[in-house]
């Protein structure tokens, strides 16, 4: 990062620098910076030599509010004390007090500018959403009512209840009572009875760990809601575009059948006029019947696709092909990978699970020091001749069972860390594949649409040539078939572009975002 200053106000010998009222700064990003400042706040700041060998402290102005005359850049000396330059005076060494005052006079403002510009240099990738997606309001309502999302939200309540259980602990008061009839030879009988109460005491460190485990359980359940919603949205996109493809193919076959019907009528007129052979009627009629049969097949497939969409996502409108403008992709694959990894629910779930298992391992380690059980007992013996009051303490002796639990929790935490690394690599691969697929589909669509335009012109020429008797009917029909196939491929390729764009936006959490307020966060 470098900073360059235009000359200060006053006459300029260089015509490319006109007279200015105040100095301005041009900041360029991308180069490594070096230097030193006394306070250490901007350590590594850029340095630059003035036109007259005058060095300036970084982000420092002269006492008269302007930079020294003839110095057109900022610099930091290698000595601990940086020089101060005033208008019309040679450079002199600055005292530590002057340096600190000058630095704090404008340092905070320039720091804010540098922070903002550095953020702009790492701007997030952009992609325009496809125009044929369902309405956002209807989509959000459908996703929130999805059974998987509702089940995940129910598990949030279960996780919160589990957190409450862990917070209060598993120990409860236990009351006991007993009665004994004693008979002594030569003395007679006595009534003995006793009662007591006892409770285990959880050590303070264990209570804190249980509370942390409960909190991670709640966070993990919240992330599972987002993951369930994300998977439902993925399913919605796949089902939606499957229905759109079926509708688009039906529309294409309908247009083809209507055009072939017009051509059949022209053939009939030419036969009546004696300009065409009767066998051409059979050719035109066969082409028309084939298009009508394909139209019926496409209509049946479209009806099935729409029925499946309505059953799985009730409340969405019927999908209709909408050409619209093509999505505009900005940003390379690495930028999109960073955006996707920043808010990935699957990775967040694994991170929470790993964190919980680390707490669990510490909790099992704490169990090597067992919790005591305290009790209070009162007994009355020999029909009230003896009255006893006492306390008891019970302390388990830890064995291999507790140490094995520590090992289990530790290894589970390590396994989850490796699983998280694998999931991160898989997500990165999926995003890179989606990015490459979208770029490839955009390039392929451009070629297909260009080919369709050329074939459309060729089909028109072939049909006019047939009407003038210069070419046979089968050649005109083959040209029309090639045009139909090219248009169909272009339509399907456009839908591939839109679906890939929607998936890329969804996986980077830029499409149909979910509110982040959970019950335990409020």
N, C-alpha and C positions, 0 to 999 in steps of 0.2 A: 504494500500500500504506500503510495507516494502523495505528497502534498506540494503543489506549486502555487505561487502567488503571482498575480498580475502586479505591475509596478504601482506604487502609491500615487496619490494625487500630485499633480505637478506636470511640468513639461516632460515629454518623452522624446528621446532621440530616435527611437524606433517607431516608424509610422504604423507598424502592425499593432502597437499598444497605444491607443488614444488616451487623452486625459480622462481620468476617472476621479470620482468623488471619494471613494474609499477602496481599500484593497479587497480583493476577492480571492477565493481559494478554489482550485481545481483539484479534485481528489481522484486518483486512479487506483483501481484495486488489482491485486493479482501478484505483485512482486514481493519478495521476502524483504523484511525491514530489519534494520539494525541500528544500534545507537545506545545511548544511556541517558537517563535523567536522574537528577539527584534524589528525587522523592521515590523513585521506583514505581510510580503509578503507570507511566507510559514507557516502561522499559522495553527497548526494542523499537523505538520510534524511528521514522525515516530521517535521514540527514541530507542536506543539500548545501552547496557552497554558493554564497552570494556573488554577484557580478564584480564586486570590489574586494572580495576576500573577507567580507564581514559575516560572521556567524551569528545566528539568532537562536535563542532557546525555543524549544518546541512550543507552539501555541502561545507565544508571548508577544505582546505589543509594547511599543515604547511608551514612555511616560506621557507623551502628547497624543496618544491614541492612534498612532500610525506607525508604520514600520520605518526603519532607517532609510535615508535617501540613498538610492543607488543599489540597494539590496533587494533582489527579486525572488528570493526563496528563503526557506527555513533551514536551519541546520542545528546540530547539537555537537559541541566540542567533545573531545575525548577526555578533557580534564574534568574533575568533579564539579567545578563551578562553571556555569555557562555565561557567556558575555551578554551584556545589554547594549543595545545600539539606540541612540536618540537621533532625532532629525538633525542633520548638519554636524554631528559630532562623531569622532572616531570611536571604534568599539573599545569597551573597557570591561574589566572583569566584574562580575556581579557577586555581591555578597550573598550568603545563604538566605538571609531574610528577604532581600529583593527578589531572589529567584523564586522563593516560595510564594511571595505575594503575586508576582507576575504570573506564575503558573496557575494558581487558583483563581486568578481574575477571569481567565477565559477558558481554563481547562475543562470545566464541566460542560460548557456549551459545545466545544469541539468534540468531547467524548460522546455526547448525545448524537452529534452528526455522524461520527464514525460508526456508532452502533447501528443507526438506522440504515446507513448505506451498506454496511456489511450484511444486514438482513436482506436488503434488496438484491444483493449479489447472489443470495441463495434462495431466490423466490421459488415457490412451489410450482410444479408442472401444471399445465392447463389443458383442458379438453372440453369442447362444447358438447353438451348432452345431445343425444339423438332426438329428433323431433317426433318420432313415432312411439315414444315411451308412454305408458299410461299416465294419467294425471297424478301429480304428487300427493294431493290430499287423499284421493281414493286408494292409492298404493299404501300410504302410511296406515290408513284404517285397516286395510286388508292384512298387512303384515302384523299389526298389533293384535289382530283377532286370530292369527294363525295358531293352530293347536300346539305346535312346538314352542312357540313364544309364550303362550299361556302356561304350558307345563314348566318352562324355565322360570317364569315369574312365581309360580307356586313353590318351586324349589328355593327361591330366594327367601320366602317366608320360613321354609323349613330350616334353611341355613341360619337365619336370624334366631330361630328358636333353639337351634343347637348352640349358637353363641351364648344365649342366656344360660343354657344348661352348663356349659363350660365355665361361665363366669361364677356361678354360685357353687360349683363343685359337686362332687358325687357323694359326699359324706352327709349323713342325716343323723338326727338324734335317735337313739334306740333305747327303749324302755324295757325293763324286765321285772318280773315279780314271781315269787315262789312261796309255796306253803309246804311245811313238813310237820308231821305228827310224830313226836318222839315219845317212846315209852321206855322207862328205865326200871329195872328189876328192883323191887322193894321200895321204889319211890313213887311211881305212878307215871301218868302221861303228861306231856307238855306240848304246847302248840308253838311251833317256830315258823316265822315268815320273814321274807326279805323282799326288798325292792331296790331297783337301781336304774341309773340312766348313764349312757355313754355316747361319745361322739368322736369321730376321727378329726384331727386337726390338719388342714392342708398348710404346708409351709408357704411363706409369703412369695418366694421366688416362683413356685409352681403356679400360684394364682395368677401372677402376671403373665406367664407363658400361656396358660389356658385362655386368658383374655385375648392375647395376640392370635392364638390359633382360631378363636371364634371370629375375630375381625377378618382374617384372611379367608375363612370360609364364606363370609358374607360377600366379600369382594369377588371371590371366585364365582359365586352364584350370579352376581350381577354381570360379570363378563360372559357367563354362559347364556344369559338373556340376549346380549348383543350378538353372540355367536349364532344362537338359534335364529335370530332375526336376519342375520347375514346369510345363513344357509337358505332360509325361506326366500329371501330376495333373489338369491342365485337361481333357485328353482323357478321363481316367478319369471325371471328374465328368459330362461330357457324355454319355458312353456309359452310365454308371450310371443317370442319370435318364431317358435314352431307354428303357432296359429297364424302369425303374419305371413310366413312363407306359404302356408296352405291357402290363405286368402289371396296372396299375390299371384300364385300359380293359377287359381281359379279365375281371377280377373284377366290374366294373360290369355287363357284358353277361350274365354268368352269373347274377347276382342278378336282372336284368331278365327273363331267360328263365324262371327259377324262379317269379317272381311271375306272369308271363303264363300259365304252365302252370296255376297255381292258379286264375287267373281263367277259363281255358278250361274247367276242370272245373266251376266254378260255373255257367258258361253251359250246359254239358251238363245239369246238374241242373235248371236252370230250363226248358230245352227239354222235358225228360222230364215235368216237372210242368205243362207247358202255359203257363208264364208268359213264355216268350220265343219269338221267331220263329226258324226254322231258319237264316235268313240271318246271324244273329248268331254261329252256330257258325263260319261261314266267316270272319267278321271276326276272331274270337278266334284261330282256327287260323292265319290269315295273319300276325297280329301275332306269334304264338309262333314260327312258322317264320322270320320275319325276324330275330327276336332270336337264334334258334339259329344262323342263318347268320352274323350279326355276331359271335357268340361264337366260331365257328370261325375267322373271319378274324382276330379279335383274338388268339386262341390261336396262330395261325400267325405273326403279327407279333411276339408276345412270345417265341416260340421262336427266331425269327431274331435278335431283339435280345439275348437271353441267350446264344445261340451266339457272336455277335460279341463280347460282353463277355468270355466265357470264353476265346476265342481271343486276344484282345488283352491281357487281364489275367488269366492263369491263376492260380488260387489264391484268388480272391475268392468268397465265398458267393453263392448265387442271391439276387437282389434281391427283397425283399418290401415292399409298401407298408406303412408304419407311420405312422399319423396323428401321434401324439405332440403335444406343445405347439408352437405356432408360435414361430419365432425372435423374440427381442426385440432390436430395433435401438436402439442408443444412440450418439449422436454425429452431427454434421452431416457433409455431404459433404467439407468442407475438412479435418476431423479425419481422415477415412478416407484422403483423398489424402495427407496427411502421413505416415500410418502405412504406406501402400503405397510411397511414394517412399523411405522410410527404409531398406528392405531389398529393393530391386528388383534382381534379377539382371541384367536386360537393361541397365539404366543402369550397374550396376557393371562389366559387360563393356565397355561403351563408354568408361567412365572409365579402365579399365585400358588399353584400346587407345590412347586419347588420351595417357595418361601414357607408354606405351611409345613412341609415335611422337614425343613430345617428347624422350625420351631418344635415340631414333634420330636425330632432327635434330641434337642436340648431338654425337652420335657421328660423324655425317657431317661436321659442322663441324670436329671434331677431326681428321678425315682430311685436311683441307687441309694439315696438317703431317704429311708422310708418315713411315712407320716405316722406320728404316734396317735394312739387312741386313749383318750382320758375318760375315766368313769367315776361316778359317785354312787356309793352303795350304803344302804341302811338296812339293818336286820334286827329282829326282836326274837330272842330265844328264851327257852325255858319259861314260856308263858309270861314273859315280861321281866323275868329276873335279870336277864342279860340284854342290854341294848348296845348295838354295835354301829358305828358310823365310820366309814373309811373311803379312801379313794384308790383308784387303780390306774395304771398306765400300761398299755400294750404296745410293743414295738416289734414289727416284723423283722426278721433277719434276711437281708437280700441275698439272692442266689443267682444262679446262671440264667434263670428265666428273665430277670430284669436286664442283665447285660446283653442277652440276645435281642431284646426289644430295642435297645440302643443301636445295635448293629443293623437291624432291619430298617429302622427309620433313616439311618445314615445312608445306607445303600440305596434306598428309595429316592432320597434327595439327589444323589448322584445320577441315578437313572433318569430322573425327570430333567436334570440339567442337560444330559445328552439328548433326550427326546426334544427338548426345546431347541437345541442346535439343529437337529434334523428337521424340525418343523420350519425353522427360520430359512434353512436352505431350500426346502420345498416351496415355501411361499415366494422366495426370491425367484426361483425357477418359473413358477406359474406366472408371475408378473412379467418376467422377461419374455416368456412365450406369448402372453397376451399382447405385449407391446409389439413384438415382431409380427404377430398375426395381424394386428391392426394396420401396421405399416404395409405389410404385404397385400392385405385386402384392399387398401386404398389404391395401391399401385395397380393391382389387377382390375379393380373396378374402372379405373381410368382407361385401360386398354380395352376392356369389354364394351364400355359405352362408345368409344371411338369405333370399334368394329361394328357395333350395332348400327351406328349412323351410316357407315359405308354400305353395309348390307341392306339397309332400308332403301338407300338410293338405288342400289343395284336391283332390288326387287321391283321398285317402281319402273325402272327402265325396262326390265324384263317383261313386266305386264303390259306396258305400252307397246313394246315390240310384238307381243303376242296379238294385241288388238289390231296392229297393222299387218299381221300375217308374216312377220319376219322371223318368228321363233315359235317352236311348238309349245303346247300348253304345259307339258311336263317340266320343261325348263323354267317356266314362270312359277309353277307350283313349288319346285325345288328351291327357287330363290326365296319365295315367301316362307318356306319351312326353315331355311337357314336364318332368315331374319327373326322368325319367332324364337328359334333356339337361342340366338344371340341376345334377344331382349330378355328372355327368361333367365339366362345366365347372369346378365347384368343386374336384373332385379334381385336374384338370390345373392349375388355378390354385395350389393348395396345393403341387404339385410345382414349379411355376415359382418360388414363394417360396423353397422349400428349395434349389433349384439356384442362384438368385441369391444367397442367403445363403452357400452353400458357396463360390461363386466369389469373393464379397467377402472372406470369411475367407481363402481361399487366396491371393488377390492381395495381401493385407496381411500374409501370412506368419503367420497365426494358426491355420492348419489343416495338419496333418501336417508340422511343421517338420523340417528336415534337420539332422543333426549338422554342426557347422561345423569340425570338426578335419580339416585336410588334411595330406598327407604333408610338405609343405614348411613347415608351421606348427608341427609338433611339435618 
